Amino acid sequence: MRLVTFESNGVPRAGGLRVGSTGVPEVVDLQAHDPSLPGSIKEILEAGPAVWETVRRAIAAEHCTPLDQVKLLSPVLDPQKIICVGLNYADHAAETGAKAGDEPVIFCKLPTTLRGPEAPIELPPESNEVDYEAELVVVIGTRAHRVSRVDALDHVAGFACGNDVSARDWQKNKPGKQWLLGKSFDSFAPLGPWIATRDEIADPGQLDIEMKLNGEVMQSSNTRQLIFPIDYLVSYLSHVCTLLPGDLIFTGTPSGVGFARTPPVFLKAGDVCEVSVMGLGTLRNPVKIATEYD
């Protein structure tokens, strides 16, 4: 299944994505088909397998809207946690001159960073070095507390495209290296366009991943390059904090990031970022200057 959150009359709605009989992608309003279903994707994940069959029937229902007539939001709107993994691609570690350790580098982004497809990445006046990072994102489906690697994927609902937007001057040059703040300006975590449930992705460790900036390929790799694979990350993190439905894990970015280029490439107003992951579609976000005061 492919799950989305879309806006209808200014209200977020839980939806399912399908390809119609004419080959055009369509969005089904899940609650409109069955009012007993939870009203958000996070609540659907919390309800667990008991509602999956109802969701499948709803996606197969007749009432739908063409995807190009729908405003998609971030598939999960209110995760409790956004956990990120640094230096998790062998090619990226090599380009930065970093040495991969025996355990992953972990940091977080604040939930106010989340944005959906086509929503702008906002360049804050406090940073002059905003960078892109194409990532595969894991969406937790069921509570995971101290789970083994063998059982880890059973707690994964699905996967999505993500962009771990980063203010490098904050991350690298502020006192103490402000990883959390440098990664947590509003709009610094675009996510989408949908969640593909785990049954749609045969092997998350064999997915092509790509970032285009203004149509030019900047990052092109495969999740085979992951130093710490998905099952390891879920297990590892679950021994520190209980993972809950809707929690997000940004699994790291491959080589080709802007700050590692000669000369460096940082985002500017008018740019367009496109993150593509095999089987997960393309997450497109324009770039603009942030409004200083709202």
Secondary structure, DSSP 8 states (H G I E B T S, - for coil): -EEEEEEETTEEEEEEEEE-TTS-EEEEEHHHH-TTS-SSHHHHHHHGGGGHHHHHHHHTSS--EEGGGSEEE-SSS--S-EEEEES-BHHHHHHHT----SS-EEEEE-GGGEE-TT--EEE-TT-S-EE--EEEEEEE-S-BSS--HHHHGGGEEEEEEEE--EEHHHHHHSTT--HHHHT-STT-EEEEEEEEEGGG-S-TTS-EEEEEETTEEEEEEEGGGBSS-HHHHHHHHHTTS-B-TT-EEE----S--GGGSSS-----TT-EEEEEETTS-EEEEEEEE--S--
